[in-house]
Amino acid sequence: MNLADDPDYRIVLPRELVRRELQDLTDNVATYSDWADRVELLLEEAFAGGAAKNRFSALRKRAAASDPFVEFGSSATSDGPLRFLASLLASLDSLRAATQRSPYWSERLANGSKATITVDAAARRYVQLVTDLVERGYLVSAFDFYCVDGPPTVEPSDILAEELGVPSLWPLDAAYLAADQNTFFDVIEVLNDRVSRPRSRWFHSYNGCGWHYADFSPAEGRLVYQAMVNGLLEKTALGVRLATDGEDAGRLVVGTDDARSDLTHRMATREDAETGDIVRHALSMFRQRGATEHHKRSAAIALAGVLERRRGLLKTSLLRKDEGALFQIANEFAVRHQRADQKDDYDPVFLDWVFYWYLATVELTDRILDRQASDGDTSA
């Protein structure tokens, strides 16, 4: 079954989350008493249009019809539904993202650049995004919600007021968020800490109550939330995104191009015990929202310190002039020290260049050290 070119199988959730969940459900058919319902919830969320869920449901019914004496629910574990899940797993990397499309005419004329949306539009879309997550149970574990059997036990406005000191924020008001950008950004960060993805649900039919959600995963909730919010922020000129890794994960940071984003992701997730924390802290200082020249200089100094520790490695692995240039810039342009003979009248954007140059060089030394370790050379 080839799903790669099927428009009914466009993927909505982060690909790695879908892979993990599909694999877990495939491996644990007998573990979950509500296995089929969990699969349907995942497929409903993960793929646009409902085709994946409908296909799975049809295969379940077909299996049940083939054996009228089968125990209720056991048809979900038959070969047909499992083969379908296996085909989804096998095709996952080739499926198109629901947000992926070819550029329109004006975008092609502009070499692929896309028009940005206003802050007002961004606030409206954000409120709709949160409303969608509420309807899918992503804030139940944080806020609780109405059931005909009893009222909610907490008031969302009280929680937001306690966190932010701003009363009456819930339900979210797009016009208010657009007019107060700081509160808008605060709400984005607070809800990042509160979302949690439900992996199970049951339908409460009494008096039309609706779905009740359970088995919450905060990590999966944040993964989905960050992907959705960053997808929205990329359409704006706000210049920020939610960090997905590092010590500032879940906080809005200054956005960068794809190449630098990939570099910062790799460095934020590095596991080097000696300098990993230094690099992650430098990243956090540099890319924080509202980072000043002082923050950026401090971040560059921290990376220069890592390179200083590895100066012997740099001398043996780089051309001598390249190694000298790294520290000449730090020493002569008031990055590391504050001396009268240093140049400090440069454009602050120079610090951006220095920081990413140093960060890329730290990664280079990481790779050299890894290569030496694999070759058995510990001389560095």
Secondary structure, 3 states (H helix, E strand, C coil): CCCCCCHHHCECCCHHHHHHHHHHHHHCCCCCCCHHHHHHHHHHHHEHHHHHHHHHHHHHHHHHHHCCCCCCCHHHHCHHHHHHHHHHHHHHHHCCECCCCCCCHHHHHCCCCCCCECHHHHHHHHHHHHHHHHHCCCCHHHHCCCECCECCCCCHHHHHHHHHCCCCCCCCCHHHHHHCHHHHHHHHHHHHHHCCEEEEEEEECHHHCEEEEEEEEHHHHHHHHHHHHHHHHCCECCCEEECCCCCCCCCEEECCCHHHHHHHHHHHCCCCCCCHHHHHHHHHHHHECCCCHHHHHHHHHHHHHHHHHCHHHHHHHCCHHHHHHHHHHHHHCCCCCCCCCCCCCCCCHHHHHHHHHHHHHHHHHHHHHHHHHHHCCCCC
